[in-house]
Amino acid sequence: MHLSESIIKLDSVWKIFGARANEAMQAVQEQGLSKAQVLDQLGCVVGIADCSFEVSRGEIFCVMGLSGSGKSTMVRHLNRLIEPTAGRIEVLGRDVLALNESELRQLRAAHIGMVFQHMALFPHRTVRDNVAFPLQVQGQPKSKCWEESQRCLSLVNLDGYEDRFPSELSGGMQQRVGLARALASDPEVLLMDEPFSALDPLIRRQLQEQFMNLSAELHKTTVFITHDLDEAIRIGNRIAIMKDGIIVQVGTPEEIVTNPIDDYVRDLSRAFQLSS
């Protein structure tokens, strides 16, 4: 993959939470304050610090980190659900931070699909209606909505469940409805924030396999968030390891396991090898 094919670019992105965030950002840049010093001196929390990476067209880019590492904060910057304190973000060649509200809504609706850990499906809507919802919001004709809904349900092997309600489905099936909904508007980019982590191991493994098969078929550019290195190694073309808001290493699964950059990544890799 060549850098010219990059679909997502983050360049020195920071997010500092707190009333004095801009002041804290300036102090970090001028005085080199640590995360602990920012909290102690300015009462602000550094969510992510100086994050930079690129994701190529069709790549599954996994961001792996333990709870509190900043991975979910980071992924929400890509569709500007969170505003960065500093840095630059490009998606599909567009400067995301320069978009107005209308342009941002259009980018989210048509070009970026997002799948969360808890899909929050509409309980009063059938499976068909849930999947068709993004297209209904866009004002697509009803026939087009139904056609695309059926196509996406077929992709995730849910034919025959169109008229069921979410409460009638298992957790794994609900996640597949969520994935179908994210695919309905045929986005170029998928953002997946721990989509399978609430499921039991067997169902999780089945959905990982199904997702990898779908990715091979559809060639979606995907940023996949997980706290599980095993999952990241199974499905990622490349992996970014996060700790305390910082990306400590980016590499292929093989590079992460065989050439860890520091003791933290080495410990994660060792744990993975012991569990394999």
Secondary structure as GFF3:
##gff-version 3
##sequence-region A 1 276
A	DSSP	three_ten_helix	3	5	.	.	.	ID=ss1
A	DSSP	beta_strand	6	17	.	.	.	ID=ss2
A	DSSP	alpha_helix	21	31	.	.	.	ID=ss3
A	DSSP	alpha_helix	35	42	.	.	.	ID=ss4
A	DSSP	beta_strand	45	56	.	.	.	ID=ss5
A	DSSP	beta_strand	60	65	.	.	.	ID=ss6
A	DSSP	alpha_helix	71	78	.	.	.	ID=ss7
A	DSSP	beta_strand	86	91	.	.	.	ID=ss8
A	DSSP	beta_strand	94	95	.	.	.	ID=ss9
A	DSSP	three_ten_helix	96	98	.	.	.	ID=ss10
A	DSSP	alpha_helix	101	110	.	.	.	ID=ss11
A	DSSP	beta_strand	112	115	.	.	.	ID=ss12
A	DSSP	alpha_helix	127	137	.	.	.	ID=ss13
A	DSSP	alpha_helix	142	155	.	.	.	ID=ss14
A	DSSP	three_ten_helix	166	168	.	.	.	ID=ss15
A	DSSP	alpha_helix	171	183	.	.	.	ID=ss16
A	DSSP	beta_strand	189	193	.	.	.	ID=ss17
A	DSSP	alpha_helix	201	218	.	.	.	ID=ss18
A	DSSP	beta_strand	221	226	.	.	.	ID=ss19
A	DSSP	alpha_helix	229	235	.	.	.	ID=ss20
A	DSSP	beta_strand	238	243	.	.	.	ID=ss21
A	DSSP	beta_strand	246	251	.	.	.	ID=ss22
A	DSSP	alpha_helix	253	258	.	.	.	ID=ss23
A	DSSP	alpha_helix	263	275	.	.	.	ID=ss24
###
